[in-house]
Amino acid sequence: MNPARTEFARIAAREPIPLAHGALLVAKEEYPDLDVAHYLDHLSALGRAAQSALREAENTVERVQTLSDFLFVRTGFAGNRDNYGDPRNSFLNDVLERRLGIPITLSVIYLEVGRRAGLNLFGVSFPSHFLVKAVDERGELIIDPFNGGAILDLDDISTRLKQIYGQPVELQPAMLKAVGGRHILARMLRNLKNIYASGADWPRSLAALDRILILEPRAADDILERAALYERLECFGAALEDYQSFLTQYANHPAADAAREAVVRLTRQVARIN
């Protein structure tokens, strides 16, 4: 296991996981010389500057608006609409340097800078488009960092759902539920996995799956996906182990019969090799 993966596994054993640290370790596998402390210091400096900017704000709405102005007007962060699928949009060091990102990485910056500035912020794993919410004694504000920190009302959110699903969809409370660092990092890695898979970059796709399963060892779909990918890469022993692990945990899963067939097939394959 490489040093970045070892450190990632170490912090994944903690709860809560330090979000920015984890996101930078995701990037460190792509950039082995990445200085994690440097970028954590950069976030802290942004947080101090944001705290100064927020000093005159009188309530949560004003604080959110001021933070959004600080990040997206004064500092220049923006959504990368022209090249959304660029992997660099998922690496926090690149987003900090280029000031371009996708909803989830811009949300990580919004969370990390805003929390350092004193705001009570949480990630929101909204379908297809990560969001942030600010919470105070009067309620919640839903914020879209990809769109300049816009504050969304329920009509805005319902419109987003209709655009995502192509038809009216009832807003469920779970869609706006706060999520922690473990969930956010897993979603970042799933984005990367999908980007790499779309380009048939199977080794990087596998590396993303490995880290998802460090975060969520019992994630059934990811165990199955990694097993299939190992088989594609002709790592038959590893594929067999994943299918067996899946069946041990999920014997009654709808995919269990297909997994049992894979175990038979791979057992023969491993025996031929040995």
N, C-alpha and C positions, 0 to 999 in steps of 0.2 A: 504494500500500500504506500502510495507516495505521501510526502509530508503534508501536503494540503489536505488530502483525504483523511489522513490520520488525525489532523487537527479538527477537521470537520466532524469526524465521528466523535471526538472528545466533547465538542461543544453541543453536539446533538444529544448527548446523554444528559444535558442540563435542561431544566425547565424553570423559567422561560429561557428559550434559546436567544442569545444576543443576535438580533436580526442583522444589523449592519455587518458585524463580524462574520456571520454565516454567509451572507451574500458575497462578501469579498473573498471568502474561501472558495465559493463556487467559481469565481473569476480566476482565482489563483491556479486552478488546474489548467486553465488556458494560458495563463501568464505566470509561469513558475517563479519569476523574479519579482512579482508584485509585492510591494511593501504595504501590508495590511495596516500597520500603525499609521503610516502617512495619510491614508484615506480616512481612517477614523479621526485623525486630527483635523482633516479638512472638513468633515461633517461637524465636528465640534466648533470649528471656527465659523461655519455657516450658522450654527445654532446660536452662537454668541451675537453675531451680527443681526440675526432675526430677532433675538430677545430685545436688543436695543431698538429695533424698528417697531416692535410691538408695545413699547413702553407707554405710548400715548393712547393705545386702544382701550376702550372703556368696557367692552363686553365681548363675548365669544364670537359673535358675528364679525365685529370689527377686527378682532385678532386674526380670525381666519382670512378675512379679506386682505389684511395687511401682510400676513404670511404669504398668501398667494401672489400679491404684488411683489414682495421681496424675491420670491423664487422665480416667478415666470416673467416678470417685467424687468426688475433691476438686475437679477443674476442671469436671466436668459435661458432657463430650462424650458424645454418644449417637447411635445410629442413628435416622434419621428414618423410623420405620415408618408414621406416619400420612400422610405425603405424600412417598413415596419418589421420585416422578417430578418433583418440584419442581426446576427447573434450578439453583436456589440451592444445592442439595446437591452440585453439581459445581463450584462456584466456591469456591476456597480461602479467600478473604477472608470470604465469607458463612459458611462452616463455622467459621472462627475466631471470628467475631462471634456467631453464633447457637448455636454448639456443637452443631450438628446436621449430619449428613452421611450419605452412603451408604458402602458398604464401601471403595471405592477412595479417596475423599477422607479418610475417617477413617484409612485405612492410610497415606496420605501424611503426615498429622499424626503418626501413631505412628512412622513412619520418621524423620521430620525431628527430632522431639523426642527420640526414643530414641537416635538417632545422636549428637546433641549431648550427650546424657547419658552417652555412652560405650559403648552397646550396639552389637553387630555385627548389624545388621538388614538384611533384604532383602525386596523385594516379591515376592509369589507370585501369578501370574496364573491362579488356580484358576477353573474354569468357572463363570460366572454370579455369582461372589462372590469379590472380591479378598481376599487374606490377606497375612499377614506371617510371616516366619520369623526367629528368632534363632539364630545359629550360634556355637558355641564348640568347643573341642577335643574335647568329648565327643559332639557331635552337633548336632541341630537341634530346635527347638521351633516348632510351627506355631501361630500366634496369629490370632484373629479379632477385629479392632478393632470391627467392627460390633456384636458381641455382648459388649461390655465387656472385650475383651482376653482372652477365654477361650482357654486352651491346649487344643488339639485333639489327641486321639490318633488312631490309624489307624481305629479303629472309628467315631469321630465323623466322620472324613473320608469313609469309605465310606458312612455314613448320609446325609451331605450329597449325595454323588453319586447315590444312589438317589432322593433327593427331587428333584434337578434333572432327572434323565432318566426318572423314573417306573418304573425297573426297576434291578435290580442291575447295576452297571458296575464293571469292574476298574479299580482305581487304577493309573494310569500314572505313572512317575517324572516325565514332562514336566509333569504337572499341578501338581507342587510345585516346579518349577524356579524358581530366582531370576531375576528380570527387572530390567532397568535403567530409568533415567528415561525413555528414549525410548519404550519399550514402555508404561510407565505413563501417560505423557501421551497417547499415541495411544489407549489404552483409555479414558481420561477423555473425550477428544474424541469417540470413537465413542458413548459413553453420551449425550453432549450431542446429537450428530447424531440419534440415535434418538429422543430426547425431542422435539426440534424437528420431526422428520419426522412423528411421531405426531400433532402438532398442526398439520401442514401449514404450518409456518413454514419455507418453503423457503430464503429468504435466509440465515437463521441456520444451517440445515442445511448449506448450501453453504459458509458460512464455516468450519464445523467440518471439513468434508471438505478444504477448502484447507489447513488447518493439519495435518491428518493426513498429507497428501501432502508437506508441508514436512518432516515427521518421517520419513516412509517413502515416498520418491518412486516406488518400484517396486511399491507395494502394488496388485496387479492388481484386486482387487475394488473398491477405493476409486476407482481411475481410472475403471472402468466405471460405478460409481455416480455419480461426479461428471459424467461425460459424459451420462448419462441425465437427471440433474438440470438440467444446462445446457440440454438440449433441452426439458425441461418448461418452463423459464423463457424459452424462445425465444432463448437465447444460442447461435445455431446455429454460429457460427464457433468459439466456445470448445468446444462439444460435438464438433465435427469434429476439432479439435486433440487432444482427449483420446482419441477413438477411434483416430486415427492413431498417437498415441503408444503406446497399448495394443498395437496390431498390430505396431508396430516392435519392441516388447519381447517380445510373447507371441503370435507368429504361429501357434503350435500349441495354444494354449489352447482348452479346450472352448467358450468363448464367442467364439472368433475369427470364425466364420462370421456370427454375429449382428452383430459389430462391423463386418465388411466390408459387410454390408447397410446398417448405419447410415451408414457413410462414403459410400456411393452416394447414399443418401437426403439426407444433409446437404449433400453437394457440390452437388446440384441445388438445395436450399433456399438455400444461400449464393449460388449463381449468380443465382437469381431476385431476391434482395435487392439484389445488386450491379448 
